Amino acid sequence: MAYSTQPIKLIHLIFGSSAFALLLLLTLGTVLVLWLNADIKATLSSSDWSIIRFTVSQAIVSATISVLIAIPTARALFFRNFKGRKFILTIMGAPFILPTIVAILGIIAVWGRSGYISEFISNFNINPLNIYGFTGVVLAHVFFNIPLATRFIVQGWAAIPIEHFRLSAQLGINTSGISQHIERPMLKSVIPGIFLIIFLLCISSFAVALALGGGPKATTIELAIYQSLRFDFNFAKAAQLGIIQFSLCAILGIMTVLFSKPVQFSSGLDIKIERWDRTHFRYLLFDIFILTFVCLFLFLPLLSIFIRGIIPIFSLPNTVWIAAFNSILVAIVSSIISIGMAISMSGLIVRVSHKFPITSQTIEIVSFLTLAASPFIIGTGLFILIFPYISPFTIALPITALVNAAMALPFALRMILPAMARAEKNYGKLADSLGMTKFSRFRIAIWPRLRRPVGFSAGLAAALSMGDLGVITLFAPVDVATLPLIMYRLMSSYQISAASGVALLLVSLSILLFWVFDRGGQLEHNIR
Amino acid sequence: MSITLDNIKLSHGAFNLTANLKIESAKKIAIIGPSGGGKSTLLSTISGFKSPDQGKVFINGNDVTLTSPSERPVALLFQDHNLFPHLSVKKNVSLGINTSLNLTETELDIVNKALSRVGLKNYDNKMPFELSGGEQQRVALARCLLRKKPVLCLDEPFAALGPAMKKEMLSLVKEIVESTNATLLMVTHQPEDALHISDETILVSGGIANIPENTSELFSDPPPELIKYLGA
């Protein structure tokens, strides 16, 4: 490899290894703190077991339902050509930057006790729906994960060579034959990975459990940790539960790495594949039905945010604007830390790797570390670590920014590292031969190639941090808040109108922040 | 079987193809011309994967313009991905007889005979990934043999093979086509392939499929478009 000739200089070593050290401290370090504080010998009570059972069972049910709905949705989206198809596919990629708590408010607006559906069925003397507990948690998880699963499966379809469809058409293979020879083998290879990823996400989605779960029957491990830390100050219990959560995530993380095949997200969504078998009217009806159902399911809650928020957004109290300022600050700082770490680590990895595979392995390990030690676990560890020295409440915002930066790191690394490797490979030698050194070498030869992925990942990191409702709940004192937290507080005190206004503000700011960073990466450069 | 393309017009974005020609029964036809000129589109039109905006396709005198690919008397071999990767050689070939893969003893016997015919005796339980590129194309060819379709279309199926292997495959195709009296259409970039196997050649360039001409005469006295393509 061309870039293996690059010497490792002191600056790469200092920045790169500090970034790695910080990451290790945040992930493995905090887990170690939990381990040292946990009452390992204490046996688990029956309520502990019921918490674990709830956590696992809701995740299994959520992942199963998401995948089962995603299979026909992906099929219809991939094979049917209609106006709005591209729009739906784009939206399916976007839930990433939608703040969890905003989506939950939208779901409540549709499915809640006084939501659209309950109102409608009350005309027929049917009792209103109850969204809290198992059903609500599963419903929210299905909402979040249908788009993810659908996108993965559509990618699976796109990876099938077009010749296989033509071959089937030639041989006269019918629809069940196509499902046997093409669809099932594809699903067999993509579903395990999707299922495990969704399982993992559902186990560690604190905000959903916080807003829709709770009580003896619907508490997840993370919610129980939160209660032990904030209400009981029982650190040993929190640490013990933290270790359980970490082990669960680690097992699932390892399984995900083992069973999931790398999916290429680069190409294929625009091509239209014709199928010569699904021409019968009943298939068309079915596809229309499933797409309408999924679109209503996904878009109604989002639409309700807009409808319910558009008036209250103009009369928000001052505390909300202060929270908005906090959120933006945290998001920007978090994004800068995340990008700084990603660039430092990439600079070192590109120089250390004499063979290409090491780069992808590094990303996998980093992703694994942050997946297994979820932001919430990191937060718990930090809380216990600093409590003896300073009040965790005084540094709520910096800690939130730092942990969110670690959360966004795998995504940033996945985009920046390959770009840097390519830049070094294509232009590193040229820069060296021209005698460029130090910062001017980076500025002139490498940075222009990084701007685009850096802009995109900075936007993503900022949006993720903007919408986060995890670590902040552990650390924030009553008089400090970010937008998601103030939204949650308004929701818990049933000020739904004000919460809707905040929701609209939050989602607008998230999109704006993402857009500004992403645009920034694309300005005044016309590289291909 | 004869093939008639009656005033075919087909457009796809900026791309256009017109064809108005007749191919005699049991002829071996090469289709040659620059990339993007419409060679594959011509084959897709005959095999039913693309329907023309205008005009009609006749095979053996029957109008097949609206007939689905599986009901046309045409077998098409692609450049790549002719085999399902999760099915064994035997099963891939069996699809040519019965797509549900429930074969009787006699039918299995036919599959084995087809495999021996293409020089792959005892390969039946191998998986596609265990085979070389040439062997994979032989398996696909064995399946075409079973299907007994009177028109065989080859869309550059041997482009990725080395010269010796390609020559061997072309000879095999020639032998099979002649013994079954089938009509052959083969897309190629190489004049020597056309000369090796075909009676007549269709030059496709600038969105027009020309009428078939005697291959050796065409190459000994090439028209301007062909000279430009060959670079001679």
Interface residues (C-beta under 8 A of the other chain):
Chain A: P161 I162 E163 H164 R166 L167 A169 Q170 L171 G172 I173 N174 G177 H181 I182 P185 E274 W276
Chain B: S47 G48 F49 S68 P69 S70 E71 V74 A75 L76 F78 D80 H81 N82 F84 P85 H86 L87 L95 G96 T99 S100 R147
